[in-house]
């Protein structure tokens, strides 16, 4: 029984609120990942610890459950429909920061902030701005712009193809940044391939092809 069915049974007097609360809690705890697919629409994702799973603040994508994942898509069949997807211009989400996020965006701007769960992102012909994501991160941008800011608490892997990549580390960050650049322009303090910030405890690997890469601190 999904979340909507639970609420419908409560409204129809078929399920006690106490039992519904227990079912909803079980439902929330079993979700591990938010999987997002979007094309030609601005996407903003903000971490919010008051959200059990996921809340669509603005937009008309559909949300459906697939095993331990919540899938948000403008082409999904079934699930919850928020409006006519053809009319959408922006999708704004709030999600629990501990959930994993797997996102693919084409031809649009993607903004993500505050996550502590694993992030995997692919952006094609668009821009991505990622702030204050402390956990492991794998981000691939093709023909676009990637801006990443924060202090890694796990391994980061950033990949740029025919793109611009700007990495801004917090002044107190403990990270070792290694860059593999092919036919790329690299600006990295003290070197063009490796730099150590603080204790260098966390790894940030950057793979760039035909791209511009800038690494700085703030």
N, C-alpha and C positions, 0 to 999 in steps of 0.2 A: 504494500500500500504506500503510495507516494504522499508527499506533503499536502497536495491539494485534496486528495481523497480523504486524508485524516481530518482536515478542516471541514470538508463537506459533511462528514459523518457527525462531527460535533454539532454543526449547524442543524442537522436533521434529527438531533436527539438520539442517534444510534451509538454514540460513543461518549463516555464520561470525559470531562475536561482533564481530570487527573490522569486517565489512561492515555489521552491524546498527548499530554505533555511528555509522558514517558516515551511514547512512540516518536514524537518530534525530536526529542533529545537523542534517541538512538539513530534517527535518520541523519541528524547533523553530524554526529561523531563519525559516521561511516564515510563521509565525503572527504577525499584527500586532495582532489585536483579540480581546478577550473580550467576548462579548455575553451579558448576563444578563437573564433575565425571571423574575419571581417574584411570587406573590400570597399575602398573609396569612401570611408566614413571615419571621421575623427574618433579615436578611442581613448578614454581617460579611465585609468584604474587606480583607485586609492585604497590603501589598506585601512581597515577600521575594526578595531578589536571588539566593538559592540555588536558587530554583525556575526551571526552564527556561521553563515556560509557565504551567501552572495545576495546583493541587492542591486537591481537595475534602477538607477536614479533617473536616467534619461535615455531615451532611445526605444526602439521597437523590435529588437532582436528577439529570437526565440530562445528559451532555456529548456533543456531536457536532461534527464538523468541517464547516464550510461555507466552502470556498475558503480565504481567509486568516484566518478567524475561528473561535474556539472558542465554541460556543453552549451556554449553561447554562440549562436551562428545566425547570419542573415539568410542562410539557405537551408536551415534545418527543416525537417518535416516532423510534424507532431509537436509535442511539448507545449509550453505556454507561449502564446502569441501576444505581443504587446501592442502591435499596430501593423499597418501595412509597411513591410520593410522597404518598399520602393520610395517611401516618403522620408526616410531617415537621413539625417546629416551628421549626427553625433551620438555616440554611445558612451554613457558614463556609468561606471560600476563602482560599487564599494564591496570589498570582500574581506573575509577574515585573513589577517596577515600571515597566519601559520599555514594556510593552504598553499599548495603548489599552483603555479600559473604556467600554462602552456598556451602561447598566443602566436597567431600568424596573421599579419596585416599586409594588405596590398594597396598601394596607391593612396596612402593616408598618413595622418600623424598619430603616433602612439605615445601616450604618457603613462608612466607607472611610478608610483611612489609608496615607500614605507613597508614593503613586503619583507617578511622574515622566512617565508617558505621558498623552495627552489623555483627559479625562474628560467624558462626556456622561451625564447622569442625569435621569430623570423619576420623581417620587414623587407618588403620588396617595393622599390620605387616610392619610398616614403621616408618619414623621419621618426626617430624614436628618442624620447627623453626619459631617462631612468634615474630616479633619485632615491637615496636612502634605502636601497635594497641590500641587506647585510649578508644574506645567505648565498649559496652557490648560484651561479648565473651562467647561462650559455645564450649568447645573443649573436645573431647573424643578420647583417644588413647588406642588401644588394642594391646598388644604384640609389643611394639615399644618404641620410645623415643620422649618425648615432651619437647621442650625448649621454654620458654616464657620470654620475657624481655620488660620492659617498665614501664609506670606509669598509672594505670587505672583511667579513668574518669567516668566509669560506672561499673556495677557489672560484675565480671568475675567468671565463673564456669568451673573448670578444672577437668577432670575425667581420671583416669589411671587404667587400668586393666592389670596385668602382664606386667608392663611397668616401665620405668624410667621417672620421671618428675622433671625438673629443672626450678624453677621460680626465675628470677633475677629482683628485683624491683629497679627503680631509687632511689637514695639516698633521693630525695625530695618527694617521693611518699607518699600519704596519703591513707593508706589502712589498713584494718583489715583482716588478713589472718586466716582462720579457716580450719583445716584439720580433716577429718574423715578418719581414716586409719584402715583397716582390714587386718591383717597379712602383714603389711607393715613396712618398715623402714623409719622414718621421721627425718629430720634435719631442725629444725625451731628455730630461735634465741629466747632464753628465755623460750621455752615451746615445747611440742611435739604435741600440738593441736591448739594453738591460739597465735597470735602475732599481736601487733599494731605498725604500722609504721606511723610516723607523727601524724596527727590528727585522722587517722583511718577512714576517711569519706567514703571511698569506700570499698566494700566488695569483697573479693576473697575467694571463697569456693573451696576447693580441696577434692575430693572423690577418695580415693586410695584403691585398692584391690590387694594384692599380688604384691606390687609395691615399688619402692624406690622413696622418695620425698625429694628434697632439696630446701630450700628457703633461698635466700641471697639478699644482696643489693650491688649496685655498685656505 
